[in-house]
Amino acid sequence: MAKAENQISAYISLGTNEMVERYAKARGLKKAHLIEDALLHHLQALRELPADIIIPPRIRVDEKTAEALRRRVHKPRQPTKAMKVLFPKGSRSTPAQG
């Protein structure tokens, strides 16, 4: 018995489209199959996980906040005493050896 299907249409960015095409091609998948699996996975996560742990792929901020973030990136604050204790100068974080 054939499965009923419905076609949807959506505009996506060129970058997203390029990622979808590369992923599908690398794994020998049809884009429609990849997109349906991604939607099912996302909807399941939204249904089963607490809303506060789902990190959106995009965060929109107003102009004032964006400017504050730009300033912070270009001129970061000095580390606090607690940060200096937590991350001593010259230390490197390495994965645990197992």
C-alpha positions as CSV (number, residue, x, y, z in Angstrom):
1,M,0.0,0.0,0.0
2,A,1.4,3.4,-1.0
3,K,2.1,5.9,1.7
4,A,0.2,9.2,1.4
5,E,2.5,12.1,0.9
6,N,2.2,15.9,1.0
7,Q,4.5,18.4,-0.6
8,I,5.6,21.5,1.3
9,S,7.6,24.5,0.1
10,A,10.0,26.7,2.1
11,Y,12.6,29.3,1.4
12,I,16.0,28.6,3.0
13,S,19.2,30.4,2.9
14,L,21.8,29.5,0.2
15,G,24.2,28.4,3.0
16,T,21.6,26.0,4.5
17,N,20.8,24.7,1.0
18,E,24.5,24.0,0.3
19,M,24.8,22.1,3.6
20,V,21.8,20.0,2.8
21,E,23.0,19.2,-0.6
22,R,26.5,18.3,0.5
23,Y,25.2,16.1,3.4
24,A,22.7,14.3,1.2
25,K,25.2,13.7,-1.6
26,A,27.9,12.5,0.8
27,R,25.5,9.9,2.3
28,G,23.7,9.0,-0.9
29,L,20.3,10.4,0.4
30,K,17.6,12.2,-1.4
31,K,17.1,15.7,0.0
32,A,13.4,15.0,0.6
33,H,14.3,12.1,2.8
34,L,17.0,14.1,4.7
35,I,14.5,17.0,5.3
36,E,11.7,14.7,6.5
37,D,14.1,12.9,8.9
38,A,15.4,16.3,10.2
39,L,11.8,17.6,10.7
40,L,10.8,14.4,12.5
41,H,13.9,14.5,14.7
42,H,13.3,18.2,15.6
43,L,9.6,17.7,16.3
44,Q,10.3,14.7,18.5
45,A,12.9,16.8,20.5
46,L,10.4,19.6,20.9
47,R,7.8,17.1,22.2
48,E,10.1,15.2,24.5
49,L,12.6,17.6,25.9
50,P,12.1,20.5,28.3
51,A,11.8,23.8,26.4
52,D,14.5,25.5,28.4
53,I,17.2,23.0,27.2
54,I,16.6,23.4,23.5
55,I,19.0,25.9,22.0
56,P,17.7,27.7,19.0
57,P,19.9,27.7,15.9
58,R,19.5,31.5,15.6
59,I,19.1,34.1,18.2
60,R,17.7,37.5,17.3
61,V,18.8,40.5,19.2
62,D,17.9,44.2,18.9
63,E,20.4,46.7,17.5
64,K,21.5,47.9,21.0
65,T,22.3,44.4,22.2
66,A,24.1,43.6,18.9
67,E,26.3,46.6,19.3
68,A,27.1,45.7,23.0
69,L,28.0,42.2,21.8
70,R,30.3,43.6,19.1
71,R,32.1,45.8,21.6
72,R,32.5,42.8,24.0
73,V,34.0,40.7,21.2
74,H,36.4,43.3,20.0
75,K,37.4,44.5,23.5
76,P,36.8,41.7,26.0
77,R,36.8,42.3,29.8
78,Q,39.7,41.4,32.0
79,P,39.2,38.0,33.7
80,T,37.9,38.0,37.2
81,K,39.9,36.5,40.1
82,A,37.6,33.5,40.1
83,M,38.3,33.0,36.3
84,K,42.0,33.2,36.9
85,V,41.7,30.5,39.6
86,L,39.6,28.3,37.4
87,F,41.8,28.8,34.3
88,P,45.4,29.4,35.4
89,K,47.7,31.0,32.9
90,G,49.5,28.5,30.7
91,S,47.2,25.6,31.6
92,R,45.7,23.6,28.8
93,S,42.5,21.6,28.9
94,T,43.0,18.1,27.5
95,P,40.6,15.2,27.2
96,A,40.9,12.5,29.8
97,Q,43.2,9.7,28.8
98,G,41.3,6.4,28.9
